């Protein structure tokens, strides 16, 4: 029995065992005892996770893949979550415990996976996985780049982001039209920001939604006092600001609104 890749689920099954092992080996296995693999398909990555001293869970929306995993990976008994990762309450399984996330992520929901991880950052100290190469690079990019954006700043505010290696198209079935990139996110020791985190998210999103404008113009609805309007930081465009400067900016906007 094998599983046919389904286009509407964005499935591209990894066929290279060495790449699968390398992805599994990106986990540092520190600060948690459980790992969740998203979209395991036929388990090419799963088999290497099951060799590690960690409790492995998988979440899979494709019922055909679930049946394959149940038949071929007996170690996964009671550890297969047949749900949509984006809609499922993970604490039905993890009960507020710490856990890592890993996977060969479907490209069509990969950024949403990152955003859900950020929402659950209190429980996720480590995250490794494969994305479309450009998305992986964007997440890890630093200020000054054209691809530096919302995903870069929000992720790097809470995690150290490392681009690890590139994966060619031919190691997938069916092969995607683009190269893939593997990254690792390691939660910062102090991942609580010294500012209003909800306001920080709003500032970053509003700034990059009008990325060609200066911060003064893109954030004008958030600026109240004339003194703040004259701050030199508002002369910059969003891609010129580091994560630390976005935090500083959020602090100034919060103080201005008091």
N, C-alpha and C positions, 0 to 999 in steps of 0.2 A: 504493500500500500504506500502510495506517495500522495502528496497534497499538490493540487494545481494552484499556482499563484493567481490571485484575483486582483484585477486591475483596480476595481473600485475601493479595495482596501490598501492600495499602494504597496502590494507585496512584491518584493524582490528577494528571493531566497538566496542566502549566502551559501556558496558551494565549496569554498576554500577552507579546509580544516585549519591550516596554519593561521589564517586571518582570524578565524573564530577563537582559536586559542589565545592569540595575541590580545584580542578584545577582552576576553575573560581575565587575562593577566594584568589588565590595567587597574583592576581593583586592588586597593591597598589593604583592605580588610581591617581597618582601624576604626574603633568607635561604634561598631554595630555588629550584630550577630545574624542578621537576615538580609537577603538581597531579593529584589523583585526584577525579573526580566520582563520587558514589555515586547509583545509580539514575537514569541519564540518560533513560530512556524513549525518546522520539523525538528527543531531542537539542536541545530548544529552548534550553537553557542551554549545551549543548556547543558549539554553533556560535559563540558569543561567546567561549568559552574558547580555541577554536582560532584566533581572531584575535590572541590575546595572545602575547608572546614567552616562551612557557613550554611545556614538553612536557606534553601532556594525556593522561591515562589515564582510562578509565571502567570501573566495575565494575557489572555488571548481572546479576541472577539470572534475569530473564525472557527466555527463549529467543526469543520473538517480537520483543522489543525489540532483542535482539542482532542478529537477522537484519536488522531495519530499519536499524540503525546501520551494519552492514557494507555494506549496499546504498547508503546515502545519504551516508555520511561516510568517503570514501576516505582522508582524512588520519588516520583512526583505525586504519589498518591496523597490526596487531600491538600495538595499544594498548587493545584491548577485553578485559576480564577477565570471562569468563562464569562467575562464581562468586557464592557467598553472602558478602558483605562480612564478616559477623560471624564466619564460620568460616574464611575464607581467610587464609593466611600472606602478608601484603603484601610481605614481604621477598623473596619469590620474584620480585617485579618490581622493588622499590626497593633491594634490596641494602644496607640500612641507611642509604641516602641520606635527606636532608631532603626533605619534600614537604608540600604543603598539601592540605587536604580541603575540598570544596565540594559542594553538592547541594540539591535540593528533596527533603528526606528523607522516606521513608515514615513516617507518624506512629507506626505500630505498632512500629517498632524505633528511633525517634529517640534515646531516652535510652540505649539500648544502643550506638548509634553514638558517643555522647559518651563513654561509659565505655571503649570500645575506644580512642578517641583519647587519653584520659588514660593508658591503659596504654602507649601508644606516644608519649607526650609528648616523649621525647628526639628523635624524628624529625619531629614535626609542629609547626612554628613558627606556623602560621596555619590557621584553620578558619572557614569562612563557610557559612551555609546557612539554609534555611527549615524551620521547625518549626511545630507547632500553636502559636498565639500564647501560650497560657498556659505552655507548656513553655519557650519562648524567654524569656519574662519571668522564669520561675522561675530559669533558669540565670543570668540577669543581676542578680537581686534582691539587695539588701543586707540586713544584719541588721535585725531589728525587724518584718519582714513575716511574715504568716501563710504565704506561699508560699516563703519562704526555707527551704532545706532541704539535704539531702545533696548534691543535684546542684549547688546554688549554691556551697556551701563547697568541695567537691572541685574543681570547675572553676576557681573563682576563686583557689584556692591556687596554681595553676600558670599561669593565663591571665588577661589583662585581658579582661573580657566587656562587649560593647557591644550593646545592643538598637538596631537601625538603623531598621527601618520595618515597618509592618503591611501585609499583603496581603489584599484582600477575597476572599470565596468565589467570586465570579462569574468569576474569571480562570482557573478550573480546569475540566477535563473528566474525570470528573464533578465538580461542585462539592462540596467537603467541607461539613460542617455547622457548621464553626467557621472563624474567621479564622486567618490564618497570620502568623508573625513572623519576620523575618530578623535574624540576629545575626552578630557577628564575634568570634572569640576570637584574641587575639594573645599568644603565649607570653611570659611575663615574662623579662626579661634574666637574672635569677637565679631559676630555677624549681626549684632543689633546696632542699627545706625544711630548716631548722635543727633537725630532729627526726627521729625514726624514722618514715619515711613510711608503712610498713605499719601501724604502731601508730596513726598519724594517721587513716588510712582507717577503722580499727576504732573509734576514739573517736567520729568524726563519725557513722558509721552507727549505732552503739549509742545515741548521744545522741538522734538524731532518730527512731529507731524507737520511742522512748517520749517524744515531744516535749512532752507535757503535764506531764511530771515535771521536777523540778529535776535539775541535773547530778549532784548528790549521790546521788539515788535511781537515776537511769538508769545511772550508771557505778559503782555500789557494788561490783560484782564486780572492778573494776580498781583500787579504792582500798584500800590496806593500812594505812597509818599513821593514827593519830588526828589527828596534826598536819595532814595533808593534808585530812582530812575537814572540818576547820574553816576551810579556805581559802574566802574570800568568793566566789570564782568559782563554787563549787559551789552557791551559792544561786540561781544564774541558770538559766533554761530555755534550751535550745539555740538558739532563734531570737534570743536576746539577745546571743549571742557572735559577734564578727567572726571572719574567717579567722585573723587574727593571734592572737586569744584562744584559738582552737582549737589553734593551734600551741603557744602557751604552756602550755595545759592538757596537751597531749601530752608536752611536756618534763617537766612536774611528775609526771605519772603514771609516765613512764619512770624518773625519778630515785627515785620512791617504791618502785619495784619492785626496785631494785638491792640 
